[in-house]
């Protein structure tokens, strides 16, 4: 996970997790519950990054999957 820089991982249950990487500031703590719409971090340029951006990733059972079918 080192390449992601500052990282927030959310466990959604049923084997799904989301990763939010390259953040400049974390606004949540480990083990904290969050809800849809909560601000969890500020995007940034940490880790192996060539410029400020958000790395968003969905994993199912630890394997990255296409997020498009899961997004509204």
N, CA, C, O and CB atoms as a CASP TS submission, in Angstrom:
PFRMAT TS
TARGET T0000
AUTHOR 0000-0000-0000
METHOD Language model
MODEL 1
PARENT N/A
ATOM      1  N   UNK     1       0.819  -1.196   0.000  1.00  0.00           N
ATOM      2  CA  UNK     1       0.000   0.000   0.000  1.00  0.00           C
ATOM      3  C   UNK     1       0.861   1.257   0.000  1.00  0.00           C
ATOM      4  O   UNK     1       0.329   2.363  -0.105  1.00  0.00           O
ATOM      5  CB  UNK     1      -0.931  -0.001   1.200  1.00  0.00           C
ATOM      6  N   UNK     2       2.163   1.115   0.114  1.00  0.00           N
ATOM      7  CA  UNK     2       3.054   2.265   0.226  1.00  0.00           C
ATOM      8  C   UNK     2       2.947   3.207  -0.965  1.00  0.00           C
ATOM      9  O   UNK     2       3.052   4.421  -0.788  1.00  0.00           O
ATOM     10  CB  UNK     2       4.479   1.798   0.372  1.00  0.00           C
ATOM     11  N   UNK     3       2.742   2.696  -2.159  1.00  0.00           N
ATOM     12  CA  UNK     3       2.651   3.531  -3.348  1.00  0.00           C
ATOM     13  C   UNK     3       1.462   4.463  -3.363  1.00  0.00           C
ATOM     14  O   UNK     3       1.461   5.461  -4.084  1.00  0.00           O
ATOM     15  CB  UNK     3       2.604   2.679  -4.545  1.00  0.00           C
ATOM     16  N   UNK     4       0.434   4.144  -2.564  1.00  0.00           N
ATOM     17  CA  UNK     4      -0.763   4.983  -2.505  1.00  0.00           C
ATOM     18  C   UNK     4      -0.568   6.219  -1.645  1.00  0.00           C
ATOM     19  O   UNK     4      -1.438   7.090  -1.643  1.00  0.00           O
ATOM     20  CB  UNK     4      -1.927   4.185  -1.980  1.00  0.00           C
ATOM     21  N   UNK     5       0.536   6.338  -0.911  1.00  0.00           N
ATOM     22  CA  UNK     5       0.717   7.453   0.012  1.00  0.00           C
ATOM     23  C   UNK     5      -0.291   7.359   1.138  1.00  0.00           C
ATOM     24  O   UNK     5      -0.605   6.264   1.605  1.00  0.00           O
ATOM     25  CB  UNK     5       0.583   8.797  -0.718  1.00  0.00           C
ATOM     26  N   UNK     6      -0.802   8.508   1.580  1.00  0.00           N
ATOM     27  CA  UNK     6      -1.851   8.484   2.603  1.00  0.00           C
ATOM     28  C   UNK     6      -3.078   7.819   2.007  1.00  0.00           C
ATOM     29  O   UNK     6      -3.512   8.169   0.910  1.00  0.00           O
ATOM     30  CB  UNK     6      -2.189   9.925   3.117  1.00  0.00           C
ATOM     31  N   UNK     7      -3.635   6.860   2.733  1.00  0.00           N
ATOM     32  CA  UNK     7      -4.675   5.988   2.189  1.00  0.00           C
ATOM     33  C   UNK     7      -5.796   5.796   3.197  1.00  0.00           C
ATOM     34  O   UNK     7      -5.548   5.607   4.387  1.00  0.00           O
ATOM     35  CB  UNK     7      -4.087   4.630   1.787  1.00  0.00           C
ATOM     36  N   UNK     8      -7.031   5.844   2.713  1.00  0.00           N
ATOM     37  CA  UNK     8      -8.198   5.439   3.500  1.00  0.00           C
ATOM     38  C   UNK     8      -8.779   4.208   2.824  1.00  0.00           C
ATOM     39  O   UNK     8      -9.008   4.204   1.614  1.00  0.00           O
ATOM     40  CB  UNK     8      -9.271   6.601   3.613  1.00  0.00           C
ATOM     41  N   UNK     9      -9.015   3.169   3.606  1.00  0.00           N
ATOM     42  CA  UNK     9      -9.669   1.959   3.124  1.00  0.00           C
ATOM     43  C   UNK     9     -10.977   1.805   3.885  1.00  0.00           C
ATOM     44  O   UNK     9     -10.998   1.865   5.114  1.00  0.00           O
ATOM     45  CB  UNK     9      -8.754   0.697   3.303  1.00  0.00           C
ATOM     46  N   UNK    10     -12.071   1.605   3.150  1.00  0.00           N
ATOM     47  CA  UNK    10     -13.376   1.410   3.775  1.00  0.00           C
ATOM     48  C   UNK    10     -13.854  -0.004   3.482  1.00  0.00           C
ATOM     49  O   UNK    10     -13.919  -0.428   2.328  1.00  0.00           O
ATOM     50  CB  UNK    10     -14.409   2.462   3.269  1.00  0.00           C
ATOM     51  N   UNK    11     -14.186  -0.724   4.547  1.00  0.00           N
ATOM     52  CA  UNK    11     -14.734  -2.074   4.433  1.00  0.00           C
ATOM     53  C   UNK    11     -16.251  -1.952   4.366  1.00  0.00           C
ATOM     54  O   UNK    11     -16.889  -1.527   5.330  1.00  0.00           O
ATOM     55  CB  UNK    11     -14.285  -2.988   5.638  1.00  0.00           C
ATOM     56  N   UNK    12     -16.831  -2.326   3.218  1.00  0.00           N
ATOM     57  CA  UNK    12     -18.274  -2.218   3.002  1.00  0.00           C
ATOM     58  C   UNK    12     -19.013  -3.509   3.349  1.00  0.00           C
ATOM     59  O   UNK    12     -20.237  -3.573   3.233  1.00  0.00           O
ATOM     60  CB  UNK    12     -18.553  -1.844   1.559  1.00  0.00           C
ATOM     61  N   UNK    13     -18.281  -4.530   3.773  1.00  0.00           N
ATOM     62  CA  UNK    13     -18.904  -5.813   4.065  1.00  0.00           C
ATOM     63  C   UNK    13     -19.091  -6.633   2.801  1.00  0.00           C
ATOM     64  O   UNK    13     -18.883  -6.130   1.697  1.00  0.00           O
ATOM     65  CB  UNK    13     -20.243  -5.608   4.757  1.00  0.00           C
ATOM     66  N   UNK    14     -19.474  -7.869   2.951  1.00  0.00           N
ATOM     67  CA  UNK    14     -19.708  -8.782   1.818  1.00  0.00           C
ATOM     68  C   UNK    14     -18.506  -8.894   0.892  1.00  0.00           C
ATOM     69  O   UNK    14     -18.665  -9.169  -0.297  1.00  0.00           O
ATOM     70  CB  UNK    14     -20.909  -8.321   1.020  1.00  0.00           C
ATOM     71  N   UNK    15     -17.291  -8.682   1.427  1.00  0.00           N
ATOM     72  CA  UNK    15     -16.076  -8.825   0.636  1.00  0.00           C
ATOM     73  C   UNK    15     -15.641  -7.586  -0.116  1.00  0.00           C
ATOM     74  O   UNK    15     -14.595  -7.612  -0.764  1.00  0.00           O
ATOM     75  CB  UNK    15     -16.253  -9.907  -0.321  1.00  0.00           C
ATOM     76  N   UNK    16     -16.402  -6.497  -0.058  1.00  0.00           N
ATOM     77  CA  UNK    16     -16.077  -5.276  -0.799  1.00  0.00           C
ATOM     78  C   UNK    16     -15.333  -4.267   0.063  1.00  0.00           C
ATOM     79  O   UNK    16     -15.685  -4.043   1.221  1.00  0.00           O
ATOM     80  CB  UNK    16     -17.344  -4.643  -1.349  1.00  0.00           C
ATOM     81  N   UNK    17     -14.298  -3.660  -0.517  1.00  0.00           N
ATOM     82  CA  UNK    17     -13.562  -2.559   0.095  1.00  0.00           C
ATOM     83  C   UNK    17     -13.348  -1.484  -0.962  1.00  0.00           C
ATOM     84  O   UNK    17     -13.257  -1.786  -2.152  1.00  0.00           O
ATOM     85  CB  UNK    17     -12.199  -3.045   0.692  1.00  0.00           C
ATOM     86  N   UNK    18     -13.267  -0.235  -0.528  1.00  0.00           N
ATOM     87  CA  UNK    18     -12.859   0.844  -1.420  1.00  0.00           C
ATOM     88  C   UNK    18     -11.583   1.466  -0.876  1.00  0.00           C
ATOM     89  O   UNK    18     -11.399   1.600   0.333  1.00  0.00           O
ATOM     90  CB  UNK    18     -13.981   1.914  -1.565  1.00  0.00           C
ATOM     91  N   UNK    19     -10.701   1.844  -1.807  1.00  0.00           N
ATOM     92  CA  UNK    19      -9.423   2.465  -1.477  1.00  0.00           C
ATOM     93  C   UNK    19      -9.430   3.885  -2.032  1.00  0.00           C
ATOM     94  O   UNK    19      -9.860   4.128  -3.159  1.00  0.00           O
ATOM     95  CB  UNK    19      -8.219   1.638  -2.049  1.00  0.00           C
ATOM     96  N   UNK    20      -8.947   4.810  -1.220  1.00  0.00           N
ATOM     97  CA  UNK    20      -8.823   6.218  -1.606  1.00  0.00           C
ATOM     98  C   UNK    20      -7.384   6.612  -1.292  1.00  0.00           C
ATOM     99  O   UNK    20      -7.012   6.713  -0.123  1.00  0.00           O
ATOM    100  CB  UNK    20      -9.877   7.150  -0.843  1.00  0.00           C
ATOM    101  N   UNK    21      -6.569   6.836  -2.327  1.00  0.00           N
ATOM    102  CA  UNK    21      -5.145   7.051  -2.119  1.00  0.00           C
ATOM    103  C   UNK    21      -4.624   8.373  -2.629  1.00  0.00           C
ATOM    104  O   UNK    21      -5.330   9.123  -3.304  1.00  0.00           O
ATOM    105  CB  UNK    21      -4.394   5.972  -2.758  1.00  0.00           C
ATOM    106  N   UNK    22      -3.358   8.650  -2.290  1.00  0.00           N
ATOM    107  CA  UNK    22      -2.614   9.870  -2.628  1.00  0.00           C
ATOM    108  C   UNK    22      -3.188  11.084  -1.906  1.00  0.00           C
ATOM    109  O   UNK    22      -3.143  12.200  -2.425  1.00  0.00           O
ATOM    110  CB  UNK    22      -2.634  10.107  -4.146  1.00  0.00           C
ATOM    111  N   UNK    23      -3.720  10.870  -0.727  1.00  0.00           N
ATOM    112  CA  UNK    23      -4.411  11.918   0.017  1.00  0.00           C
ATOM    113  C   UNK    23      -3.415  12.838   0.718  1.00  0.00           C
ATOM    114  O   UNK    23      -2.317  12.416   1.080  1.00  0.00           O
ATOM    115  CB  UNK    23      -5.373  11.303   1.039  1.00  0.00           C
ATOM    116  N   UNK    24      -3.808  14.099   0.908  1.00  0.00           N
ATOM    117  CA  UNK    24      -2.941  15.033   1.626  1.00  0.00           C
ATOM    118  C   UNK    24      -3.297  15.121   3.103  1.00  0.00           C
ATOM    119  O   UNK    24      -2.448  15.463   3.925  1.00  0.00           O
ATOM    120  CB  UNK    24      -3.024  16.411   0.998  1.00  0.00           C
ATOM    121  N   UNK    25      -4.552  14.812   3.450  1.00  0.00           N
ATOM    122  CA  UNK    25      -4.978  14.885   4.850  1.00  0.00           C
ATOM    123  C   UNK    25      -6.106  13.889   5.090  1.00  0.00           C
ATOM    124  O   UNK    25      -7.077  13.838   4.335  1.00  0.00           O
ATOM    125  CB  UNK    25      -5.434  16.326   5.220  1.00  0.00           C
ATOM    126  N   UNK    26      -5.965  13.098   6.153  1.00  0.00           N
ATOM    127  CA  UNK    26      -7.005  12.147   6.537  1.00  0.00           C
ATOM    128  C   UNK    26      -7.935  12.816   7.539  1.00  0.00           C
ATOM    129  O   UNK    26      -7.476  13.470   8.475  1.00  0.00           O
ATOM    130  CB  UNK    26      -6.388  10.846   7.134  1.00  0.00           C
ATOM    131  N   UNK    27      -9.238  12.656   7.347  1.00  0.00           N
ATOM    132  CA  UNK    27     -10.231  13.250   8.236  1.00  0.00           C
ATOM    133  C   UNK    27     -10.984  12.196   9.041  1.00  0.00           C
ATOM    134  O   UNK    27     -11.931  12.517   9.759  1.00  0.00           O
ATOM    135  CB  UNK    27     -11.214  14.081   7.434  1.00  0.00           C
ATOM    136  N   UNK    28     -10.563  10.941   8.923  1.00  0.00           N
ATOM    137  CA  UNK    28     -11.144   9.835   9.681  1.00  0.00           C
ATOM    138  C   UNK    28     -10.013   9.048  10.338  1.00  0.00           C
ATOM    139  O   UNK    28      -8.849   9.175   9.961  1.00  0.00           O
ATOM    140  CB  UNK    28     -12.009   8.910   8.763  1.00  0.00           C
ATOM    141  N   UNK    29     -10.375   8.239  11.320  1.00  0.00           N
ATOM    142  CA  UNK    29      -9.406   7.414  12.047  1.00  0.00           C
ATOM    143  C   UNK    29      -9.699   5.938  11.804  1.00  0.00           C
ATOM    144  O   UNK    29     -10.811   5.567  11.430  1.00  0.00           O
ATOM    145  CB  UNK    29      -9.438   7.731  13.565  1.00  0.00           C
ATOM    146  N   UNK    30      -8.692   5.108  12.022  1.00  0.00           N
ATOM    147  CA  UNK    30      -8.864   3.658  11.880  1.00  0.00           C
ATOM    148  C   UNK    30     -10.000   3.181  12.769  1.00  0.00           C
ATOM    149  O   UNK    30     -10.072   3.530  13.948  1.00  0.00           O
ATOM    150  CB  UNK    30      -7.556   2.910  12.231  1.00  0.00           C
ATOM    151  N   UNK    31     -10.889   2.377  12.191  1.00  0.00           N
ATOM    152  CA  UNK    31     -12.001   1.809  12.930  1.00  0.00           C
ATOM    153  C   UNK    31     -13.228   2.691  13.023  1.00  0.00           C
ATOM    154  O   UNK    31     -14.271   2.263  13.518  1.00  0.00           O
ATOM    155  CB  UNK    31     -11.559   1.478  14.278  1.00  0.00           C
ATOM    156  N   UNK    32     -13.109   3.920  12.550  1.00  0.00           N
ATOM    157  CA  UNK    32     -14.240   4.856  12.604  1.00  0.00           C
ATOM    158  C   UNK    32     -15.305   4.461  11.591  1.00  0.00           C
ATOM    159  O   UNK    32     -14.980   4.125  10.452  1.00  0.00           O
ATOM    160  CB  UNK    32     -13.766   6.304  12.341  1.00  0.00           C
ATOM    161  N   UNK    33     -16.569   4.496  11.990  1.00  0.00           N
ATOM    162  CA  UNK    33     -17.674   4.247  11.059  1.00  0.00           C
ATOM    163  C   UNK    33     -17.932   5.503  10.245  1.00  0.00           C
ATOM    164  O   UNK    33     -17.871   6.618  10.765  1.00  0.00           O
ATOM    165  CB  UNK    33     -18.960   3.811  11.816  1.00  0.00           C
ATOM    166  N   UNK    34     -18.221   5.312   8.963  1.00  0.00           N
ATOM    167  CA  UNK    34     -18.556   6.433   8.083  1.00  0.00           C
ATOM    168  C   UNK    34     -19.850   6.113   7.349  1.00  0.00           C
ATOM    169  O   UNK    34     -20.251   4.955   7.231  1.00  0.00           O
ATOM    170  CB  UNK    34     -17.405   6.722   7.072  1.00  0.00           C
ATOM    171  N   UNK    35     -20.490   7.164   6.861  1.00  0.00           N
ATOM    172  CA  UNK    35     -21.736   7.029   6.105  1.00  0.00           C
ATOM    173  C   UNK    35     -21.580   7.705   4.759  1.00  0.00           C
ATOM    174  O   UNK    35     -20.685   8.529   4.571  1.00  0.00           O
ATOM    175  CB  UNK    35     -22.934   7.632   6.882  1.00  0.00           C
ATOM    176  N   UNK    36     -22.448   7.360   3.825  1.00  0.00           N
ATOM    177  CA  UNK    36     -22.444   8.007   2.511  1.00  0.00           C
ATOM    178  C   UNK    36     -22.541   9.513   2.710  1.00  0.00           C
ATOM    179  O   UNK    36     -23.365   9.997   3.486  1.00  0.00           O
ATOM    180  CB  UNK    36     -23.619   7.486   1.617  1.00  0.00           C
ATOM    181  N   UNK    37     -21.692  10.244   2.003  1.00  0.00           N
ATOM    182  CA  UNK    37     -21.693  11.701   2.079  1.00  0.00           C
ATOM    183  C   UNK    37     -20.696  12.276   3.063  1.00  0.00           C
ATOM    184  O   UNK    37     -20.420  13.475   3.022  1.00  0.00           O
ATOM    185  CB  UNK    37     -23.042  12.172   2.438  1.00  0.00           C
ATOM    186  N   UNK    38     -20.139  11.445   3.958  1.00  0.00           N
ATOM    187  CA  UNK    38     -19.127  11.930   4.897  1.00  0.00           C
ATOM    188  C   UNK    38     -17.853  12.298   4.140  1.00  0.00           C
ATOM    189  O   UNK    38     -17.461  11.597   3.207  1.00  0.00           O
ATOM    190  CB  UNK    38     -18.826  10.862   5.984  1.00  0.00           C
ATOM    191  N   UNK    39     -17.211  13.385   4.536  1.00  0.00           N
ATOM    192  CA  UNK    39     -15.905  13.751   3.981  1.00  0.00           C
ATOM    193  C   UNK    39     -14.864  12.969   4.772  1.00  0.00           C
ATOM    194  O   UNK    39     -14.771  13.103   5.992  1.00  0.00           O
ATOM    195  CB  UNK    39     -15.641  15.321   4.056  1.00  0.00           C
ATOM    196  N   UNK    40     -14.075  12.142   4.063  1.00  0.00           N
ATOM    197  CA  UNK    40     -13.125  11.255   4.737  1.00  0.00           C
ATOM    198  C   UNK    40     -11.681  11.727   4.614  1.00  0.00           C
ATOM    199  O   UNK    40     -10.829  11.321   5.405  1.00  0.00           O
ATOM    200  CB  UNK    40     -13.245   9.861   4.180  1.00  0.00           C
ATOM    201  N   UNK    41     -11.390  12.592   3.618  1.00  0.00           N
ATOM    202  CA  UNK    41     -10.010  13.014   3.394  1.00  0.00           C
ATOM    203  C   UNK    41      -9.981  14.169   2.396  1.00  0.00           C
ATOM    204  O   UNK    41     -10.989  14.533   1.792  1.00  0.00           O
ATOM    205  CB  UNK    41      -9.147  11.831   2.886  1.00  0.00           C
ATOM    206  N   UNK    42      -8.775  14.728   2.251  1.00  0.00           N
ATOM    207  CA  UNK    42      -8.508  15.751   1.240  1.00  0.00           C
ATOM    208  C   UNK    42      -7.540  15.134   0.232  1.00  0.00           C
ATOM    209  O   UNK    42      -6.516  14.575   0.624  1.00  0.00           O
ATOM    210  CB  UNK    42      -7.916  17.079   1.883  1.00  0.00           C
ATOM    211  N   UNK    43      -7.851  15.229  -1.052  1.00  0.00           N
ATOM    212  CA  UNK    43      -6.978  14.625  -2.062  1.00  0.00           C
ATOM    213  C   UNK    43      -5.641  15.354  -2.101  1.00  0.00           C
ATOM    214  O   UNK    43      -5.515  16.485  -1.631  1.00  0.00           O
ATOM    215  CB  UNK    43      -7.649  14.656  -3.457  1.00  0.00           C
ATOM    216  N   UNK    44      -4.652  14.681  -2.669  1.00  0.00           N
ATOM    217  CA  UNK    44      -3.326  15.274  -2.653  1.00  0.00           C
ATOM    218  C   UNK    44      -2.373  14.647  -3.639  1.00  0.00           C
ATOM    219  O   UNK    44      -2.761  14.247  -4.737  1.00  0.00           O
ATOM    220  CB  UNK    44      -2.753  15.179  -1.297  1.00  0.00           C
ATOM    221  N   UNK    45      -1.103  14.564  -3.228  1.00  0.00           N
ATOM    222  CA  UNK    45      -0.027  14.139  -4.112  1.00  0.00           C
ATOM    223  C   UNK    45       0.994  13.331  -3.313  1.00  0.00           C
ATOM    224  O   UNK    45       2.196  13.547  -3.460  1.00  0.00           O
ATOM    225  CB  UNK    45       0.647  15.361  -4.792  1.00  0.00           C
ATOM    226  N   UNK    46       0.535  12.401  -2.469  1.00  0.00           N
ATOM    227  CA  UNK    46       1.451  11.605  -1.657  1.00  0.00           C
ATOM    228  C   UNK    46       1.684  10.243  -2.309  1.00  0.00           C
ATOM    229  O   UNK    46       0.922   9.815  -3.175  1.00  0.00           O
ATOM    230  CB  UNK    46       0.898  11.432  -0.224  1.00  0.00           C
ATOM    231  N   UNK    47       2.744   9.577  -1.878  1.00  0.00           N
ATOM    232  CA  UNK    47       3.075   8.268  -2.434  1.00  0.00           C
ATOM    233  C   UNK    47       3.689   8.400  -3.813  1.00  0.00           C
ATOM    234  O   UNK    47       4.283   9.428  -4.140  1.00  0.00           O
ATOM    235  CB  UNK    47       1.837   7.386  -2.498  1.00  0.00           C
ATOM    236  N   UNK    48       3.547   7.362  -4.619  1.00  0.00           N
ATOM    237  CA  UNK    48       4.087   7.363  -5.981  1.00  0.00           C
ATOM    238  C   UNK    48       3.080   8.052  -6.892  1.00  0.00           C
ATOM    239  O   UNK    48       2.231   7.404  -7.504  1.00  0.00           O
ATOM    240  CB  UNK    48       4.392   5.906  -6.479  1.00  0.00           C
ATOM    241  N   UNK    49       3.188   9.369  -6.972  1.00  0.00           N
ATOM    242  CA  UNK    49       2.215  10.185  -7.694  1.00  0.00           C
ATOM    243  C   UNK    49       2.952  11.240  -8.501  1.00  0.00           C
ATOM    244  O   UNK    49       3.965  11.776  -8.051  1.00  0.00           O
ATOM    245  CB  UNK    49       1.205  10.845  -6.719  1.00  0.00           C
ATOM    246  N   UNK    50       2.447  11.540  -9.691  1.00  0.00           N
ATOM    247  CA  UNK    50       3.078  12.557 -10.534  1.00  0.00           C
ATOM    248  C   UNK    50       2.355  13.893 -10.474  1.00  0.00           C
ATOM    249  O   UNK    50       2.767  14.848 -11.133  1.00  0.00           O
ATOM    250  CB  UNK    50       3.133  12.079 -11.965  1.00  0.00           C
ATOM    251  N   UNK    51       1.293  13.974  -9.699  1.00  0.00           N
ATOM    252  CA  UNK    51       0.537  15.216  -9.536  1.00  0.00           C
ATOM    253  C   UNK    51      -0.664  14.967  -8.654  1.00  0.00           C
ATOM    254  O   UNK    51      -1.040  13.816  -8.432  1.00  0.00           O
ATOM    255  CB  UNK    51       0.096  15.781 -10.899  1.00  0.00           C
ATOM    256  N   UNK    52      -1.275  16.025  -8.145  1.00  0.00           N
ATOM    257  CA  UNK    52      -2.421  15.869  -7.254  1.00  0.00           C
ATOM    258  C   UNK    52      -3.587  15.160  -7.942  1.00  0.00           C
ATOM    259  O   UNK    52      -4.007  15.553  -9.030  1.00  0.00           O
ATOM    260  CB  UNK    52      -2.873  17.229  -6.743  1.00  0.00           C
ATOM    261  N   UNK    53      -4.099  14.124  -7.304  1.00  0.00           N
ATOM    262  CA  UNK    53      -5.269  13.404  -7.804  1.00  0.00           C
ATOM    263  C   UNK    53      -5.738  12.429  -6.739  1.00  0.00           C
ATOM    264  O   UNK    53      -5.054  12.213  -5.738  1.00  0.00           O
ATOM    265  CB  UNK    53      -4.948  12.660  -9.132  1.00  0.00           C
ATOM    266  N   UNK    54      -6.894  11.848  -6.954  1.00  0.00           N
ATOM    267  CA  UNK    54      -7.423  10.813  -6.067  1.00  0.00           C
ATOM    268  C   UNK    54      -7.322   9.472  -6.771  1.00  0.00           C
ATOM    269  O   UNK    54      -7.769   9.325  -7.908  1.00  0.00           O
ATOM    270  CB  UNK    54      -8.896  11.116  -5.658  1.00  0.00           C
ATOM    271  N   UNK    55      -6.740   8.504  -6.101  1.00  0.00           N
ATOM    272  CA  UNK    55      -6.772   7.127  -6.594  1.00  0.00           C
ATOM    273  C   UNK    55      -7.968   6.458  -5.936  1.00  0.00           C
ATOM    274  O   UNK    55      -8.016   6.348  -4.711  1.00  0.00           O
ATOM    275  CB  UNK    55      -5.422   6.350  -6.283  1.00  0.00           C
ATOM    276  N   UNK    56      -8.936   6.010  -6.732  1.00  0.00           N
ATOM    277  CA  UNK    56     -10.133   5.329  -6.237  1.00  0.00           C
ATOM    278  C   UNK    56     -10.110   3.912  -6.773  1.00  0.00           C
ATOM    279  O   UNK    56      -9.926   3.693  -7.970  1.00  0.00           O
ATOM    280  CB  UNK    56     -11.447   6.075  -6.664  1.00  0.00           C
ATOM    281  N   UNK    57     -10.296   2.957  -5.886  1.00  0.00           N
ATOM    282  CA  UNK    57     -10.251   1.554  -6.293  1.00  0.00           C
ATOM    283  C   UNK    57     -11.283   0.769  -5.497  1.00  0.00           C
ATOM    284  O   UNK    57     -11.453   0.985  -4.297  1.00  0.00           O
ATOM    285  CB  UNK    57      -8.830   0.957  -6.090  1.00  0.00           C
ATOM    286  N   UNK    58     -11.972  -0.147  -6.180  1.00  0.00           N
ATOM    287  CA  UNK    58     -12.889  -1.075  -5.517  1.00  0.00           C
ATOM    288  C   UNK    58     -12.244  -2.455  -5.564  1.00  0.00           C
ATOM    289  O   UNK    58     -11.747  -2.888  -6.604  1.00  0.00           O
ATOM    290  CB  UNK    58     -14.319  -1.080  -6.202  1.00  0.00           C
ATOM    291  N   UNK    59     -12.260  -3.137  -4.423  1.00  0.00           N
ATOM    292  CA  UNK    59     -11.737  -4.503  -4.359  1.00  0.00           C
ATOM    293  C   UNK    59     -12.821  -5.436  -3.842  1.00  0.00           C
ATOM    294  O   UNK    59     -13.585  -5.100  -2.937  1.00  0.00           O
ATOM    295  CB  UNK    59     -10.477  -4.577  -3.453  1.00  0.00           C
ATOM    296  N   UNK    60     -12.864  -6.613  -4.443  1.00  0.00           N
ATOM    297  CA  UNK    60     -13.753  -7.677  -3.979  1.00  0.00           C
ATOM    298  C   UNK    60     -12.883  -8.860  -3.581  1.00  0.00           C
ATOM    299  O   UNK    60     -12.142  -9.399  -4.403  1.00  0.00           O
ATOM    300  CB  UNK    60     -14.802  -8.084  -5.083  1.00  0.00           C
ATOM    301  N   UNK    61     -12.973  -9.254  -2.336  1.00  0.00           N
ATOM    302  CA  UNK    61     -12.145 -10.331  -1.783  1.00  0.00           C
ATOM    303  C   UNK    61     -10.666 -10.069  -2.049  1.00  0.00           C
ATOM    304  O   UNK    61      -9.901 -10.990  -2.335  1.00  0.00           O
ATOM    305  CB  UNK    61     -12.558 -11.689  -2.380  1.00  0.00           C
ATOM    306  N   UNK    62     -10.274  -8.790  -1.951  1.00  0.00           N
ATOM    307  CA  UNK    62      -8.878  -8.396  -2.086  1.00  0.00           C
ATOM    308  C   UNK    62      -8.394  -8.158  -3.498  1.00  0.00           C
ATOM    309  O   UNK    62      -7.246  -7.757  -3.690  1.00  0.00           O
ATOM    310  CB  UNK    62      -8.042  -9.411  -1.481  1.00  0.00           C
ATOM    311  N   UNK    63      -9.239  -8.394  -4.500  1.00  0.00           N
ATOM    312  CA  UNK    63      -8.849  -8.234  -5.899  1.00  0.00           C
ATOM    313  C   UNK    63      -9.526  -7.001  -6.493  1.00  0.00           C
ATOM    314  O   UNK    63     -10.738  -6.840  -6.357  1.00  0.00           O
ATOM    315  CB  UNK    63      -9.213  -9.496  -6.716  1.00  0.00           C
ATOM    316  N   UNK    64      -8.751  -6.118  -7.158  1.00  0.00           N
ATOM    317  CA  UNK    64      -9.376  -4.953  -7.791  1.00  0.00           C
ATOM    318  C   UNK    64     -10.413  -5.376  -8.831  1.00  0.00           C
ATOM    319  O   UNK    64     -10.193  -6.311  -9.600  1.00  0.00           O
ATOM    320  CB  UNK    64      -8.309  -4.066  -8.448  1.00  0.00           C
ATOM    321  N   UNK    65     -11.560  -4.664  -8.841  1.00  0.00           N
ATOM    322  CA  UNK    65     -12.632  -4.936  -9.805  1.00  0.00           C
ATOM    323  C   UNK    65     -13.056  -3.630 -10.463  1.00  0.00           C
ATOM    324  O   UNK    65     -12.783  -2.547  -9.944  1.00  0.00           O
ATOM    325  CB  UNK    65     -13.849  -5.625  -9.113  1.00  0.00           C
ATOM    326  N   UNK    66     -13.720  -3.737 -11.598  1.00  0.00           N
ATOM    327  CA  UNK    66     -14.251  -2.581 -12.315  1.00  0.00           C
ATOM    328  C   UNK    66     -15.326  -1.919 -11.452  1.00  0.00           C
ATOM    329  O   UNK    66     -16.320  -2.567 -11.122  1.00  0.00           O
ATOM    330  CB  UNK    66     -14.830  -2.998 -13.708  1.00  0.00           C
ATOM    331  N   UNK    67     -15.156  -0.646 -11.076  1.00  0.00           N
ATOM    332  CA  UNK    67     -16.143  -0.004 -10.208  1.00  0.00           C
ATOM    333  C   UNK    67     -17.415   0.440 -10.925  1.00  0.00           C
ATOM    334  O   UNK    67     -18.425   0.707 -10.273  1.00  0.00           O
ATOM    335  CB  UNK    67     -15.524   1.177  -9.547  1.00  0.00           C
ATOM    336  N   UNK    68     -17.384   0.523 -12.246  1.00  0.00           N
ATOM    337  CA  UNK    68     -18.519   1.107 -12.978  1.00  0.00           C
ATOM    338  C   UNK    68     -19.861   0.445 -12.688  1.00  0.00           C
ATOM    339  O   UNK    68     -20.848   1.166 -12.535  1.00  0.00           O
ATOM    340  CB  UNK    68     -18.255   1.033 -14.444  1.00  0.00           C
ATOM    341  N   UNK    69     -19.964  -0.884 -12.604  1.00  0.00           N
ATOM    342  CA  UNK    69     -21.279  -1.478 -12.313  1.00  0.00           C
ATOM    343  C   UNK    69     -21.800  -1.151 -10.902  1.00  0.00           C
ATOM    344  O   UNK    69     -22.989  -1.316 -10.629  1.00  0.00           O
ATOM    345  CB  UNK    69     -21.201  -2.986 -12.478  1.00  0.00           C
ATOM    346  N   UNK    70     -20.923  -0.693 -10.018  1.00  0.00           N
ATOM    347  CA  UNK    70     -21.302  -0.432  -8.631  1.00  0.00           C
ATOM    348  C   UNK    70     -21.642   1.030  -8.368  1.00  0.00           C
ATOM    349  O   UNK    70     -22.215   1.362  -7.331  1.00  0.00           O
ATOM    350  CB  UNK    70     -20.192  -0.858  -7.713  1.00  0.00           C
ATOM    351  N   UNK    71     -21.288   1.903  -9.306  1.00  0.00           N
ATOM    352  CA  UNK    71     -21.503   3.341  -9.116  1.00  0.00           C
ATOM    353  C   UNK    71     -22.882   3.752  -9.616  1.00  0.00           C
ATOM    354  O   UNK    71     -23.430   3.138 -10.532  1.00  0.00           O
ATOM    355  CB  UNK    71     -20.414   4.152  -9.843  1.00  0.00           C
ATOM    356  N   UNK    72     -23.446   4.813  -8.995  1.00  0.00           N
ATOM    357  CA  UNK    72     -24.780   5.270  -9.451  1.00  0.00           C
ATOM    358  C   UNK    72     -24.746   5.838 -10.858  1.00  0.00           C
ATOM    359  O   UNK    72     -25.778   6.260 -11.379  1.00  0.00           O
ATOM    360  CB  UNK    72     -25.332   6.325  -8.499  1.00  0.00           C
TER
END
